[in-house]
Amino acid sequence: MAAAYEQALRALDLRERDDPLTQAVAKKVIEIRQTGIRDPAQISKLAIRAFRDL
């Protein structure tokens, strides 16, 4: 899960760990993982898509 989180942050160009958006990415990664998806690349891709679609 950490790899997916880090990959998503890099792709979204987020660096500040205290940024509310960074925290939202963490919550989204957890939410996606809880659906049963285990592949970090897939989790990251889905998380990135969720934030780019905003």
Beta strands, then each sheet from edge to edge (+ up, - down):
end
